[in-house]
Structures are given as structure tokens and as C-alpha cells.
């Protein structure tokens, strides 16, 4: 299963589930006149956080995965790029120039804490796609630095070699 965005002229940008089985069936999850996107599923697979412009401002929401029941707003005054912590007890999101976190408890019912600023973004990217991630231990963040995606001759390069075994045979002939 893969969560993906899609859109039509009537619904702009929506979310759906694409089966990874051979027949690749598509099941719309949320299709409204508002722009929705950037879905992320909780580690236990029970909750989904996503963005929506339904209020006229980009906000983060959380709801039960697939049914979208028990839906609650997460961000206050704008937010996007949601991401659950590895254990699922926190939800991070971008808001303005900072990264925010909200505690999430789901037993017995969904309860959200008050949003708190984790840190200012500084020169890091935020926007249409989530440009950050949290380490598996939940102690650090990996973020894309502003300008990092632009061509820079002095920047370190990574070369990806496809069919490297064939190249190795060409460079190091075996007698």
C-alpha cells in the first residue's frame, strides 16, 4: 500500500491509497474542493496526519487512518509537513520559520497536547514536500539546507554508479 496525492480539475490535490498488488487498484481517501496532501501514517498504522487548505490556510490534521474518523486539527495558525516520531507519541510539523511538536496520546481516545516550538528552521527548506526527517531514536533531525538543491561547483558530489559490477570488470580485468 502506498499513500499518494492526486487531483482533478474539481478537487485540485487529494489523497488516496494505491495498492502495490499486481492489479494496482486506486482507492480515494480524501477528495474535497480543498487542497490536501503530505500524508504520513503513525508507526502503529492507526492514525494519519495530513495538510489541508479547507480553512483558507494550510493546517495539519490528524484522524483515524482509512476511516478519517475522530479528526482533529493539530496546528494553530498554519502548519504543514507533518511527521510522526518513531514511537508515535509526538507529531512534528513546520509552522512559519520553526519546527513544532505536539504530544499525541491515543489510549483510550485521541488527545493532543499544546503545540511547542522545537527550534527555528534557520536556513532550512520547508514547502511543498517534507524536507526533514527524524532519526530512529527520535533524538535528531535531518533537514535540507536552503540552497542545497542548487548546483554548486564547490559542494561535495555523490556519484551513483549503475551496473557497478560491469564497470568493475572493465576497470580491473581478470586474467
JOBELTA-V329684 format. One record per residue. N is the residue number from 1. OMEGA is omega in degrees with one decimal (none if undefined). Layout:
n	omega
N	OMEGA
N	OMEGA
This chain:
n	omega
1	-178.9
2	174.9
3	-179.3
4	175.4
5	176.3
6	179.3
7	173.5
8	177.1
9	-178.9
10	-172.7
11	176.2
12	-175.0
13	-175.6
14	-178.6
15	176.8
16	-178.9
17	177.4
18	178.4
19	178.4
20	174.9
21	-177.1
22	-178.0
23	175.5
24	179.3
25	-178.4
26	178.1
27	177.1
28	178.7
29	-179.8
30	-178.4
31	179.9
32	177.1
33	178.0
34	177.5
35	177.3
36	177.8
37	-179.3
38	-179.4
39	174.1
40	-177.3
41	179.5
42	-179.8
43	179.2
44	176.7
45	-176.5
46	-173.4
47	175.8
48	172.6
49	-176.7
50	176.1
51	170.8
52	176.6
53	-173.9
54	179.3
55	-174.8
56	176.5
57	179.9
58	-180.0
59	177.8
60	178.2
61	173.9
62	-179.7
63	175.2
64	-178.5
65	179.8
66	179.1
67	-175.9
68	175.6
69	178.8
70	-177.3
71	177.7
72	172.6
73	-179.6
74	-175.6
75	177.1
76	179.1
77	175.9
78	178.2
79	179.1
80	177.3
81	-178.1
82	179.0
83	176.6
84	171.5
85	-177.0
86	179.5
87	175.0
88	-178.0
89	178.3
90	174.4
91	178.5
92	173.7
93	177.1
94	175.2
95	-178.3
96	-177.4
97	-178.3
98	174.4
99	-176.7
100	171.9
101	177.1
102	175.1
103	-177.9
104	171.3
105	-175.1
106	-177.4
107	7.4
108	-179.2
109	177.7
110	175.6
111	-179.3
112	175.1
113	177.1
114	178.7
115	178.5
116	176.8
117	176.3
118	175.9
119	174.6
120	-178.7
121	-175.2
122	-175.7
123	-177.6
124	-175.0
125	163.7
126	-177.6
127	-172.5
128	179.8
129	179.7
130	-176.5
131	177.3
132	175.1
133	179.0
134	-179.4
135	-178.3
136	178.3
137	177.2
138	-174.5
139	-177.2
140	177.5
141	172.1
142	-176.8
143	177.3
144	-178.3
145	177.6
146	179.6
147	-177.2
148	-177.6
149	178.8
150	178.4
151	179.6
152	-176.2
153	-178.0
154	-178.1
155	175.6
156	-177.9
157	172.3
158	176.9
159	177.3
160	-178.1
161	175.5
162	-178.6
163	-175.0
164	179.9
165	177.6
166	178.5
167	178.1
168	179.2
169	178.9
170	-176.0
171	-178.0
172	-178.5
173	178.4
174	-178.0
175	none
